[in-house]
Amino acid sequence: MNVYLDNAATTKMDKEVVESMLPYFTDIFGNVSSVHTFGRKGIEAVDKARKEIALLIGGSSNEIYFTSGGTESDNWALEGVSRKFIGKKKHIITTVMEHPAVINTAKVLENNGFEVTYLNIDKNGLINLDELKSAINEQTFLVSVMMVNNETGVIQPIKEIGEICRKNGILFHTDAVQAFPYRKINVVDENIDMMSCSAHKFHGPKGIGFLYIKNGLIIDNLLNGGHQERGMRPGTTNTAGIVGMAKALNTTVAEMEKNNEKILNLREKFIKSVIDNIPNCHINGDIDKAVCGIVNICFENIKSASMVNALDLEGIAVSAGSACVAGSVKSSYVIKALSGSDSDAESSVRFSFDKYNMPNQIDYVIEKLCEIVKNMRKTTNLFKIINTEGKFI
Ligand SMILES: *Cc1c(COP(=O)(O)O)cnc(C)c1O
């Protein structure tokens, strides 16, 4: 059996999304910047998509800027704003749990004379609002806190963070890439000035996303080129990608309630079976504050990298930490920050569910998981005996 439980890394595209995109590769392929009919048909589709996406997040069309995805949106938000503040203010606040697209941009800004505070997270996976308040000083111009953490699924108090920023005259960016497909967003209610989203996390295509930039806020361009996206983000418009993203987001929001109920049931079944059958494991972060699709579990005395491989041999896809970290040997810096423990970080595995998962898949995963944990712990204990005796058996 093949079971995909790595939906926080990327999702399968909906068939209807693929179908909605196809005409824009073949018949309606014109460059939307062209004045002829081939181009104009594309413009209509892009305008419609922009309107739909804006409506679904509570914004307006002229606040949506299409990008190549979450990474570009995060880079653009942080760097684009920071450049406007050169010679004026120099302090940024973010968190230790951000995606590398934010953390590594913050590092670059630090190397260029900006000062960055990285807020810690508690064992529930949450930042502390009092710590945020006391980190603010007269130099602070930007706060960037992710909406949903990609490793634990924990939702941060976005509205409250936005309120604190507004009161202090500070801009607020949120990386909301993991929020859809599980959580609704309203940029106005939640006091958001800038927000990053990416289609491939909600059953849309890879390589397309958007940055929401609140009306009136002007940030620097990252790219230099043509006049696309009102001169803010040059590059030939990805018509098919934009159409696919709008289709995927429409479906996501329309089916959210129904799918969330299904996904939550699957996850609860999964968690209960793990807790009932596998001793010495615990959930990382406050599961009641997490989106329904993600759970991160620490299996004591197990190396998560080995577990990921062992599950893969059984046809099960999961991840140790985030995809971007998993490619290297580094363990999860998010779980390290949350638990304060290197061994917890090295023994934690993320399971992320979607609307396509079925209850019988959960039964299969539990069966394999129990076998794998038992075998691995036997091996670990064996090595302990060899080590303390100082000889081979
Ligand atoms: C996946 C992800 C990104 C990167 O988005 P891409 O579209 O893959 O570049 C950024 N932030 C978070 C929280 C993510 O999960």
The ligand as an ORCA input file, in Angstrom:
! r2SCAN-3c Opt
* xyz 0 1
  C       6.704     25.368      1.912
  C       6.896     26.569      2.738
  C       7.531     27.719      2.238
  C       8.153     27.743      0.859
  O       7.189     27.833     -0.137
  P       7.611     27.470     -1.643
  O       6.419     27.821     -2.450
  O       7.884     25.981     -1.645
  O       8.810     28.267     -1.979
  C       7.630     28.831      3.044
  N       7.122     28.831      4.288
  C       6.504     27.757      4.816
  C       5.943     27.824      6.184
  C       6.384     26.582      4.066
  O       5.786     25.531      4.595
*
